[in-house]
Amino acid sequence: MIDKDIIERINNETDILALASEFVTLTKKGKNYFGLSPFVEEKTPSFSVSPEKNIAMCMSSKKGGRPINFYRQIKNISFEEAAIELGRRLGIDMGKSTVKRDLHIHDYEMLEVVMNFYHSNLLFSKDGKKALEYLNQREITDATIKHFKLGFASKNSDQVYQMLSDQGYDVKDMERLGVVKTREDGTCYDLFSNRLMFPITNKDGRCVGFSGRTLEKNEQVKYMNSPETTVFKKGETLYHYFEGLNDIRKANHVVLYEGFFDVISSYQTGIKAGVATMGTALTKAQAELIKKVSNSVIVAYDGDKPGLKAIDAAIPILEAEKLNIEVLKIPEGLDPDDFIKSYGPEAYERLFGESTVDAYMFRYQYYKMGKDFNNANDIKAFKDSVMRMLRYADNVIREKYYAILARDLNVDINAVRQPKEVQTVTQFKKKEPKESKTFIIDKYERAERELILTMLESKDNAQIIDSKLSPTDFAHVNNNIIRTKVMDYYRKYGEMDTERFSATLDTEYRDYFIETYLKNKFYQKKLTLLNNEGIDTNVKILQSASYARREKFLKQKLAELENNIDKDTAEYLRYAVELAELKKKKISDGGK
């Protein structure tokens, strides 16, 4: 805790007029100063600063107050963090209240030097002219270039290396932060070559990495990102998050894009509350960042098939943070940037008033696309998707979409309701005990789930378990598919990010994965589930699951034939012999 006397001193000694002027353009009227509120979207100024009382207040939102509280709200930080930052500005010794010095301050400082170098290189160097021409062709203004701190990395250069070396930075730090690489002969070169540079900042506005867009027509890698480092984690970062905070507060929502130029082009049209996932699947950490600054999000991904699929994957992650979700429907399969270029800023702005739908309607329409309601398979797939969507929905929303679904399928509404919803509560409760499976099935499925949870812990675990199992060793088909996908993910990315992994799954398997694994207490508490002995035990149990499946099938067929007067005796004997041989094989293999 910070001493009350220190808090009072910070509030008294901080010049509120100078502080507020960092964020708002103010005009003097009488004793006070007025400007447009940094907290809400408005046309008539309601934000006032009183130097005499040393307070700054927004009359519309009632936000602001004395210096610490105003700074806390406008920076979206804690009261203690705001007090410490303002105290340091005043040179006040914060004593024990001072938070730990950021261990990465040296990294941030170096990356900011690199960011400023790239920015200057774009604006003032001969090399940067080509990149400026490219931006001009895309109608990106000088003001926008400066707001986003866009830069340029020269072709086949060691300029960044030389510049940092001249300033005394260690080459090991340059490599560690992903701006320089070393050749086999020991010479160094810049990682980014002939690329338009997008600096990436964290939630506090610190530069943590870069993304570079190639200007070479034949270059296969269009965008190159900084490698993940101690300060840069793609799944925990949103492009333009810090820079857009004031506009997000005014708009009272976040617009979520996929790409950099979507954010930049939208910013120029006046849609300034935009952030981007940098082309990767949305993560829980990114959704949490959105929730910290707003309760509402508009998802404005590309309008093509991959974009629509990505929206469908993002919605459950945003729903988990209890966000109000709208989806911007962009016609003709265009992304926001292309739409603006094709139809202009005014048409794009109109989309936000005319072409947004809620998350339920988007998914309903998305699942309906391409379905033939004269085809039973399409009907079932569509109905199943809608039912999964409504699993956790409010009862009123469920009933609304049951009615829409029944109308589209031309059936009675009770035909689309889940069976338990057309029973009485008493009937449902009576049937609950029958839902549990037999012990033997539970044994196989439990072993399989424990193995997959262990695979999620590390790539080493996954490789050990996968090497011991064949494709036919499974208890539940969903688990078999997830196990295969887990191995594919490790081969592609090297380490597991379960949020990103779940986004790669189709809706049916993603829902199953979230329910079965991400909500598992062992996963949530990060507990180690199986040691080597436990892995071997569960592998043996799962290997016997194929016997159990075949045995169950044979017993069912024999029972059906026994009750059939016209049974095929030869077929009956064939099943009986196979069942007997299967039981012998189980015993010889150590099965029970």
N, C-alpha and C positions, 0 to 999 in steps of 0.2 A: 504493500500500500504506500501511496505517496503522502507525505505529511501535508496536513491541511494548510499550514502556513505557506508551503511551497506552491500549492495549487492556487492559493489566493494571490501570491506574488506574481505567478505566471499570468493569471487573468488580469491583474492590475497593470503589469508592465508591458504586455503585448499590445501593440498599436492595432486596434481592430480595423481601422480604416485601411491601413497598409495591408493587413492580412486579407480582408475581404476583396481588396482590389486585385489580388492575385487571381481571383476567380470570376469577378464580375466587373463590368464597365459601369462606373458610377458617375452620377451627375449631382452637383450640389444644389440643394433647394433649401434656403434658410439655413438652419443650424445642421441639418442632416443631409445625407447623401442617399440617392435612390438609383435602382437599376433593376433589370429583369432577373427574376429569381433563378438561382442555380439549382433549385430543388424541384421546380415544376415548370411545365410549358405554359407560357403566358405571353400576351401582347402588351398588357398594361403593367408597368413596373409595380411590384408589391414588396420588393426587397429594400429594406432601409437600414442604414448604418448611422448610429449615433455616437460620434466621437466623445461627446460629453459623458454619456453613460457607459461607453466602451462596449456596446452590444451591436450585433447584426442579426436582424430578424426577417424572415419571410412571412408576411401576413397571410398569405394564401395557405401555406402548409403548416404554419406555426413552428417551423424548424429554425434553428439557430440559437442565439443567446450570447453569452459571454464567450471570449476567444476559444477556450478549450472545447466547449460544447459545439461551437460553430465548426471548428476545425475537425473535430471527431466526425461530425455528420457529413461534411463535404468530402472528407477523405475516406469515409467508410471504414474507420479504424476504431479501436477501443478507446475509452476515456484515458486510460493510463498511457497508451501509445501516443495519443494526441498531446497530453501534458508533457511527456518526455521530449517529443520533437520540438514543441514550442519552447520548452525550458532550455534545450540546447541552443536554440537560436539566440536566446537571451544570455547565454553563457552561464546559466545557473547550474551549480553543482547539485545534481539530483541524488547523490549519495547512494544508499542501498536500493533506492527505488528504480535506479537505472536498470533497464533490461539488459540481458546479455548482448554483448556486441555481436553483430551479425558475422558469423565465421566466414561468410562468402563475400564480404565487402570488397576485398581485393579483386575477386573475380568480376563483380559488377563494375568496378572502376575500369578494369581492362576492357571489358566488352563495350562499355560506353565510349571509350576512346576509339575502338574499332568502328562503332556505329557512326560516330561523328566523322571519322575518316572516310567511310563509304559515302556518307551524305555529301561531304565537301567534294569528293571525287566525282559524284554525279553532277553537281551544280557548276563546278569551276574548272574541271580538267578537260583536256582535249579528248581523252578516252571516253569521258562521260557523255559526249555529244550524241553518240549513237543511241544511248539509253534514253536520253532526253527526247530525242526524235521519236522513239518508240512510244514514250509516254504521251507526247503531244498528239501522235496519231490516235491514241486511245482517249484523247480529250481530257487528260488528267492535268489539272491546273497547277500553277506554281504553289498556290496556297495549300492545296491538297498534298503535294509533294512534301512540303515543310511539315504539315500536321502529322503525316505518317512517317516522317524521317526517312523517306526512301533513299536508297544509295546505289552505288555501282562498284562492282569488283572488276578490275581490269583483267585483260586476257593474259594467261600464262605469266602471272606476276608474283613477285615476292615483296610487293610494296607494304603489305600489312606486317609481314615479318620484319622488314627493315625498320619500319616506323616504330613498332613495339620494342624492338631491340634498342633503338636509339633512346627510348624513354626508360630503359632499364628493366623491362619485363623479361621474365625467364622463359626460354623456349619451351620448357616442360609445361608451363602453365598455358602457353599458346596452344600446344597440342592437346592438352587435357580439356580445354574449353572449345576445341573444334574449329579453330580459325587458321591453323597452320599445320602442315604435315612435313615429315622428314623423309627424304629419299634414302636409298640404301648407301649412297656415297656420303651421307651425312649432311648434305645441303638441304635447306628448307624452302618451302614454297607455300603460297596461300591456298587454302582449301577451295575457295570459291574463285572461279575464273570466268570472265566475260558474262557476268550475271547481274540482273537487276536485283538489288538487295532489299529485303523486307526485314527490318529489325523486329524481334519478338520480345515483348516485355512481360514481366510477371504482374501479379495483382497489385504490387506496390510501385509499379512503373519502372522497375529496374530491368535493363537489357539483359536477357539471359541466353539469347541465341539469334540465329538468322535463318531465313529461307531465301534461296536465290533462284530466280527464274532465268533460264537460258535465253540468250539472244541469238543463238546459233540455230539455223533452220533444220539442220540435220542431226542435232543433238537429241538422243533418245530420252534422256532424263530431263524432263521439262522443269521440274522443281527439285532442288536439292536442299535438304534441311541440315542444320547443325546436328551432330550426333547428340544423343542424350547424355547429359553430364550431371554433376552434383547440383547445378542450379537450373538445368533445363530438362523438364519432363513434359513431353508433348501432351500426354494424357491429363496433365494437371494445369495446362496453360490454355488460355483463349486469346487469340489475336485481337488487339485493339480493346481489351477489357479495361485496363486502367485508363487509357486515353478517352474511352467512351463513357466514363462514370457519370460525369455531369449531364450528358445528353440522355443517359439511361434514366437518371432521376427525373429529368424533365418529362420524358416520354412515358415514364412509369411502366416501361416494358423493355425487354431485350429482344433484338432481332438476331436470330442465330443463322449464320451462313456456313457454307462449306469452304469457300476460298477467299483469298486475300482481295482479289479484284472485285468480288461481290461486295465486300465491306467498303472498299474504296469508292467504287462507282455509286453505291447507294448513299454514301456520305455526301457526295457531290450533289445528289438530287435533293438533299435535305433530310434523308432518313439516316440519322447520325448515331443511333443507339445500337449499332451493329457490332457483333463479334463473330469470330470464325473458329472452327475446330481444326483448321489447317489441313483439311483433306482427310483426316482420320475419323474413325467412328467415335461418336460422342461417348464420353466416360462419365462415371458417377462423380468423379472429382470436378469435372467441368460443369456438370449440372448443379453441383453444390455451390460453385462460384456464382452461377446465375442466380440461384436462390438467395445468396447473400445481398444482392443489390436490387432484386425485383421479385415480385410474385408472379409475374406474367412473362411469357416468352412467345414470340412468333417465329416459327421455324420456316426459313426461306431457302431451302435446299434446291438443287437443280430440279427441273421439271421432267428429266428423262427417267428411264426405268431404274437405273442405279440410285438416282436421287430419291425417287419415291420409296424404294426399298430401304434406303438409309433413314428416311423420315420414320418409317414404320418401326425400325430398330431403335431410333432415338426416343420415341414417345414413351415407352415404359420406363426408361431411365429418368426422363423429366417428370413423369407421373410419380415416381418414387420420392421425389423431392416436393410433392404436393404443389406443383406449379400449375397455373392456368395456361393451357396450351392452345395456340391457334396455329394453323398451317397456311402459309401463303401459296396459293395455287398459281404457278407460272405456266402459261399456255405454250403449246408447240414444243414442249420438251426443252425449253431454253433455261439457261441459268440466269440469275439476276443481271449480271454484267451484260450478257448478250441481249437480254430483253431491253435494257436501257439503250444500248447501241442501236437496236432495231426500231424501237418505237418511241424513244425519248423519255426524259425525266417525268413529264406530266402523266403519261400513260402508266409509268411505273408507280408513281404515287397513288394513282387511282386504284391500282391492284390492292393496296392495303385497305381500301374502303369497300371494294367490291368483290374481291376474290380470296377472302380468308374464310376458313371453316374451322370448327373445333376439331380436336383430336379424334373424337368418335366418328364424326362424319367423314373426315379424311380417310380413316382406316376402312370404314364401310365401303366408300366409293373405290378405294384402292383394291380391296379384296374382290369387289364386284367386276373389276376390269377384265375383259376377255372371257368372262364366264358365259357358258351356254346353258340356260335354264331348262333346256330340253334334254340335257345330258345329266344322268344321275350322278356321275363322278364329280362334275362341276358343282352340282347342287350341294353335295355332301361337303366338298372342300370349302365352298363359300360359307355354308352354315357353320362348319367347325371353326373357321377363322373368326366369324362374328361372335360365336359363343365364347371363344378364348378372350376376345376383346372385352366382352361384357362380364367376365368372371368376377371382377372386383368393383363393378360399376354400381352406382346408386340405383335403388329399385326403380325410381322414376325413369332414369335413363335406360335401364334394361327394358322396361315395358315399352318405351318409345321405340326402341330398335327392334323389339319383338314384332311390333305392329308393322314397321317398315319392312322387315324381313318377310313376314307373312304375306304382305301385299305384293312384294316383288316375286315371291315364289308361288303366289296365287294359292295359298293354303290357309287353313284356319290357324289362328294365333296359338292355340294349344298344341299344334303340331310342331311348333318351333321352340316352345318353352322346354327347359330341362325337365325330365320326368319328376324330379323331387319338387318342382315348383307347382305341379298340378295335384300334389298330394296334400293331405292335411298335415299339420305339424305332428299330430299324434302318430299318423301312419309313418311319417318320415323317421321319427324317433324309434319306432319299433323295428325298423329295418336296418338301423345303424350297425348293430353287431354283425350282421351278415356281410358287411362290406370288407371285413378283415380277411386276409388271405390265409391259406393253410401254412403251417409252420415251415414245410419243406420249401415252398416258393419263397417265403420270407428269407429263408436261409441263403438261397442263391442270390436274390436281389440285394440283400443286405451286404453280402460279401462283395458283390459287384460295385455297389455304391461306395463302399469303404475303399476299394481299390482306386476308383476314379477320384475320390477326394484326395487320396494319397498322391495320385498323378498330378493333381493341380498344385501340390506343394512345391515341386521342383521338376526340372527336366530330367535329372538323374533318376528320380523315382519313376517317372513316366516311362523312360527307356527300359528300366529293369522289368517293370510290370508288363509292358507291351511285348518284350522279348519272350516272356513265359506263356503268352496267350496266343491262340490262333484266332482267325476271324470268326470261327464257329463257336468260340467259347464266350457265350453271353447268356444272361438270364432274361433281359428285357431289350427289345430291339432299339428303343430310344438310347439306352445306355451304350449299346454297341456302336451306334452312330456317333454319339458324343465322344466315346473313347477314340474312335478313328479321327475325329475332328481335333481332339486335343493333341494328338501326335502330329497332325498336319500343321497345327498352329506352332508347336515347338520347333518343327523343322523350318518354318518360315521366319519366326520372330526370335527364337532362342530362349525367351523367358515368358512366363505366363502373366497376362493381365486379364483377369477373369471378366471384367466389364467389357473390354475390347473383344475378348473371345466370344462372349455371349452375343455381341452385336453381329458376329459373322454367321450365326446360326439362323436358319429359317424360323419363322414365328413359332411353329409348333414345338420345335426342339428347344428354342430359346426359353419359352415359358416353362417347359419341363426342367431345363437346366437351372433356371433361377429358383424354382420351387424346391427342387430336389437337392441342389448343391449350394447355391449362394445363401440360402436360408437355413442351411444345416448348422447346428450349434458348434460343431467342430471347426467348420470353415470360418464362421463368424468370430470365434474366439481364438482362431489361428493355433489350434491345438494339433499336435502330431498324433495321427490316428493309428498308424501301423508301423511297427519296426520290421526288420527283415524277416523275422520268424512269422509275424502276422501276415506279411505279404504272401509268403509261401503257403500258409494255411488257407488264406482266402482264394489264392490262385487255384489250389486243388479243389476247393468247393465249387468255384466257378467252372472249372474244367468238366465237372460232373453234371453241369446244368444241361448240356446237350443230351445226355442220357435221360435226364428227367423229362425233357420236352418230348423226346421220341417215345419214351415209356408211356407218358400220358396220352399221346396220340394213339398208340397201339391199343391201349386199354379202352379208349373211347370207341375205336373202330370195332373191337371185339364185342363191346357191349351193344353197339348198334346192330351188329350181325346176329347176336344171340336173340334179340327181340324181333328179328325179321324172319317170318315163316319161310320166305323164299330165299333164304340166305345162300350165298355161294360158298359151298363147303371148302373148295380149294382155296378161296381167298381167306376164309376163316383160319384154315390151317397155316397158311403162309404167315398171317399176322401172329398167330400163336407161337409158331416156331421162332420168328424174329424176336418176340418178346422174351422167350426163354433164353435165347442166345444173348440178348442184351443184358439180362440179369446176370448171366455167367460172366460176361465181359466186365460188368460193373464190379463184381466181386474180385476178379483177377486184377483189375486196375486199382483196387483199394476203395471202391465206392461203397456207399451204404444205402 
